[in-house]
């Protein structure tokens, strides 16, 4: 799948997530005029991806004119920005985080709130494994909208054998 298609899919999923959160929080999607407020959102997208995500937010704003969403691009510094916001008592309302371990860490410290109210919508629309990826200690903390294997390590079995080294066990993480 091309990077553009993945980006567009992620952006469409982001809108679906925002819509699901808003519709679920309001009690019914047909009460759009009753939905209002401000949301701050920190994510990794910058450049063209940020521009595309802003177009998604603009569409969301059109559907929910009384909800304002301020997006801040944190790029590769997103985990640091989130940790600083949490430590300072001023975290964003929503965040796009590419590290499930970071979400687990924040949830274990009770630094983030679960979004259990979204679980019925997710269970209806996602495979159970995707719901599980966003769940920690029985509570839903995240909606995974994209998966990518960026941590595969390729190695020469012959070189390992010649060096007298055993290859790592499958599933071993650092």
C-alpha positions as CSV (number, residue, x, y, z in Angstrom):
1,X,0.0,0.0,0.0
2,X,1.4,3.4,-0.9
3,X,2.4,6.0,1.8
4,X,-0.3,8.3,0.5
5,X,-3.0,5.7,0.8
6,X,-1.8,4.8,4.3
7,X,-1.9,8.4,5.2
8,X,-5.3,8.9,3.8
9,X,-6.6,5.8,5.6
10,X,-5.1,7.0,8.8
11,X,-6.7,10.4,8.4
12,X,-10.1,9.0,7.6
13,X,-9.8,6.8,10.7
14,X,-8.8,9.8,12.7
15,X,-12.1,11.5,11.7
16,X,-14.0,8.3,12.5
17,X,-12.4,8.2,15.9
18,X,-13.2,11.9,16.6
19,X,-16.7,11.4,15.4
20,X,-17.1,8.2,17.4
21,X,-15.8,10.0,20.5
22,X,-18.1,13.0,20.0
23,X,-21.2,10.9,19.1
24,X,-20.7,8.5,21.9
25,X,-20.0,11.3,24.4
26,X,-23.1,13.2,23.3
27,X,-25.3,10.1,23.5
28,X,-26.5,10.3,19.9
29,X,-24.9,11.3,16.6
30,X,-28.1,13.1,15.5
31,X,-27.6,15.7,18.3
32,X,-24.7,17.4,16.5
33,X,-25.8,20.9,17.5
34,X,-25.7,19.8,21.2
35,X,-22.0,18.9,20.9
36,X,-19.7,21.8,21.8
37,X,-16.3,22.4,23.4
38,X,-12.6,22.6,22.7
39,X,-10.1,19.8,22.2
40,X,-6.4,19.9,22.0
41,X,-4.7,17.2,20.0
42,X,-1.0,16.4,19.8
43,X,0.3,14.1,17.1
44,X,3.3,13.2,15.1
45,X,2.1,14.4,11.7
46,X,3.9,17.3,10.1
47,X,4.3,18.7,6.6
48,X,2.0,17.1,4.0
49,X,0.5,14.7,6.6
50,X,-0.3,17.6,8.9
51,X,-1.9,19.5,6.0
52,X,-4.0,16.4,5.2
53,X,-5.0,15.9,8.9
54,X,-6.0,19.5,9.1
55,X,-8.3,19.0,6.2
56,X,-9.9,16.1,8.1
57,X,-10.2,18.4,11.2
58,X,-11.8,21.1,8.9
59,X,-14.4,18.5,7.8
60,X,-15.0,17.6,11.4
61,X,-15.4,21.2,12.3
62,X,-18.0,21.6,9.5
63,X,-20.0,18.7,10.9
64,X,-19.6,19.9,14.5
65,X,-19.3,23.7,14.2
66,X,-19.4,24.2,18.0
67,X,-16.3,22.0,18.6
68,X,-12.9,23.5,18.1
69,X,-9.9,21.2,17.7
70,X,-6.4,22.7,18.0
71,X,-3.8,20.3,16.5
72,X,-0.2,20.6,17.5
73,X,2.5,18.6,15.6
74,X,5.0,17.1,17.9
75,X,6.8,15.1,15.3
76,X,9.4,12.7,16.8
77,X,9.2,14.7,20.1
78,X,5.6,13.8,20.7
79,X,6.4,11.4,23.6
80,X,8.5,14.2,25.3
81,X,5.7,16.8,24.7
82,X,3.2,14.4,26.3
83,X,5.4,13.6,29.3
84,X,6.0,17.3,29.9
85,X,2.3,18.1,29.6
86,X,1.4,15.3,32.0
87,X,4.1,16.3,34.5
88,X,3.1,20.0,34.3
89,X,-0.6,19.2,34.7
90,X,-1.5,20.4,31.2
91,X,-1.8,17.4,28.9
92,X,-3.6,17.5,25.6
93,X,-7.1,16.1,25.4
94,X,-6.2,13.6,22.6
95,X,-2.9,12.3,21.3
96,X,-1.7,10.2,18.4
97,X,1.0,8.0,19.8
98,X,2.9,5.4,17.8
99,X,4.2,3.6,20.8
100,X,1.8,1.2,22.6
101,X,4.4,0.9,25.4
102,X,4.2,4.6,26.1
103,X,0.4,4.4,26.4
104,X,0.8,1.4,28.8
105,X,3.4,3.4,30.8
106,X,1.1,6.5,31.1
107,X,-2.0,4.3,31.9
108,X,-0.1,2.4,34.6
109,X,0.8,5.8,36.2
110,X,-2.9,6.8,35.9
111,X,-1.6,9.8,33.9
112,X,-4.2,9.3,31.1
113,X,-7.9,8.4,31.3
114,X,-9.5,5.4,29.8
115,X,-12.0,5.8,26.9
116,X,-14.1,2.8,27.9
117,X,-17.2,4.6,26.5
118,X,-15.9,4.0,23.0
119,X,-15.4,0.3,23.5
120,X,-18.9,-0.7,22.2
121,X,-18.3,1.2,19.0
122,X,-14.9,-0.3,18.6
123,X,-16.0,-3.8,19.3
124,X,-18.7,-3.4,16.6
125,X,-16.3,-2.0,14.0
126,X,-12.9,-3.5,14.7
127,X,-11.5,-7.0,15.1
128,X,-11.0,-8.0,18.7
129,X,-7.2,-7.9,18.3
130,X,-7.3,-4.1,17.5
131,X,-9.4,-3.5,20.6
132,X,-6.9,-5.6,22.7
133,X,-4.0,-3.4,21.4
134,X,-5.6,-0.3,22.9
135,X,-6.5,-2.0,26.2
136,X,-4.4,-2.1,29.4
137,X,-5.6,-3.7,32.7
138,X,-9.1,-4.1,31.3
139,X,-9.6,-0.5,30.2
140,X,-9.5,1.0,26.7
141,X,-6.9,3.7,26.4
142,X,-6.4,3.9,22.6
143,X,-7.8,3.3,19.2
144,X,-5.2,1.7,16.9
145,X,-5.8,2.9,13.4
146,X,-2.7,1.8,11.6
147,X,-0.2,-1.0,12.1
148,X,3.3,-1.1,10.7
149,X,6.2,-3.5,11.3
150,X,9.1,-1.2,11.7
151,X,11.1,-3.3,14.1
152,X,11.9,-6.4,12.1
153,X,15.6,-7.4,12.3
154,X,17.1,-9.3,9.5
155,X,20.3,-11.2,10.2
156,X,22.5,-13.8,8.5
157,X,22.0,-17.2,10.2
158,X,25.4,-18.3,8.6
159,X,27.2,-15.3,10.2
160,X,25.6,-16.0,13.6
161,X,26.6,-19.7,13.3
162,X,30.2,-18.8,12.2
163,X,30.5,-16.4,15.2
164,X,29.2,-19.0,17.6
165,X,26.3,-16.8,18.6
166,X,22.7,-17.9,19.1
167,X,20.1,-15.8,17.3
168,X,17.5,-14.0,19.4
169,X,14.3,-15.9,20.3
170,X,11.2,-15.0,18.4
171,X,9.1,-12.5,20.3
172,X,12.0,-11.2,22.3
173,X,11.8,-7.5,22.8
174,X,14.3,-5.0,24.1
